[in-house]
Amino acid sequence: MLYSSQRMVMYPHLNAAGILFGGQALSWIDEEAIIFAAQLLDTQRLATVKMSEVYFKTPANIGDIVVIGTELIKTGQTSITVRCEIKNKTTDKIIVSVDEIVIVALDYNKKPTKHILADRNKIYENSTQENS
């Protein structure tokens, strides 16, 4: 997992219980996943189409520094699936994780289009079959 972004939990990020608001955490995750995908796919024309279950594991408090990590899970023809988590930089405990975020590449008409990693799995499958 690549941890490339840090945030400090501040007052505007808190819910009524005084801990990190879940919606704020999901916003950070969505943004991080799109940036990660943009770098991998060499395009900014992307959209998040699905998030799997969200697991809130430990709270984050005012002043906590959190790090956001992302990793590639799988590639499709027009989409990629990534995993993302936020963890507390001081305690190293995971605050929230999303196991599957599906991001789709879009053409200029905002329709799904094939991305640059689309044939990666085919190449890998062919090379493993030839080596068998």
N, C-alpha and C positions, 0 to 999 in steps of 0.2 A: 504494500500500500504506500502510495506517495502522499506525504503530508506537505502540502505546498502553501497553505494559507493559515494565518493566525488571526484571532479576534479577541478583543477584551469584552467581557460581559459588562454592560453598563446599564444605568437605570431605565433607559427606553426599551431595553431588551427583556425586561422582567414582566412576569405575570402578577396577578393579585396575591399569589403566595410568596412573592419575593424571589423566585427562581427564574431561570431562563425560560421564556415563553416558547412553547413548542413550535408555534408558527414561525418565529424568528429563526429557530434552529433549522427548520425545513427550508426556509428561504436561503439560508447560507449553504445548505447542502445542494439545493437545486442550482444555485449560481456556480458552486464549485464543480459540480458534475458537468455543466455546460462548458465551462472554461477548459476542463480536462478533455472533453470531447472535441472542442474546437482545436486544441493543440494536436490531438491524435489525427483528426480527420482533415485538418488544414482548411477549415471553413467555419464561418460564423453563422451560416444559415442552418440552424439547428433548433429543435424543439423537444422538450421533455414530454413524452406521451404516457408514461406510466411510472408509478412508484409502488414497490411492494410494501408489505407491512413495515411500519416504523416502530423501532424498539427504543423506548426511553428507559435507560438503565440506571443512571445516576443524575442527580440535579447539578446544575451549574449555578453558582452564586455571583453576586455583584463583585467585580474585580477579578474574577477568574480569567485566566488566559486559556483559550481553547485553540486546538489545532484541528484542521479539517483534512481528512485523507480520502483519496479516491483510487480505485483500481479497476482495470478492465476485466470483465467477467467473460463476455463472449461478443462475437461480431456476427451480424447478419448482412443481408444485401443492402438494406437501406438504414439499418439501425445498429447501435451498439448497446450493450448492457454493462453498466458499471455498478460498483458497490461503493458506498460512501459512509464515513463515520466522523463524528466529532468526539474528540477526547480532551480531557482536562490535561493541560501541559504540566501542571505541578504534580498531580496525583497519578497521572497516566491511566486513569479510569475512563472507560468509554461512557459518554453522556448519552449519545443517541446513534443508532445505526440504521441504515436502509440497505438491505441486501441486493435489491435489484432496482435500478433506475434505467428505464429504456429511453434512449435519445435517438431521434430520427433526423437524418440529413434531408434538407429541403432544397428544391430547385427554386428558380426565380418566381415561380407561380405558387410557391409555398406548398408544393406537392412532394411526397417522399421520392427521393432519388438515390441511386446507387452511390456509395461513398468509396473513398480510396482504399479502405481495408476490406472491401466486399469479397475479393477473391483470395484473401489471406488463408482462410480455412481450407479452400480447395487446394491451394498450393501445398499446405501442410499435410493434408490427407493424401495427396498424390505422392509426396516424398516418403511418407511412412509406409505406403503400400509398396513402393518400389524397393524399399529397404527390407521388406519382409521375406 
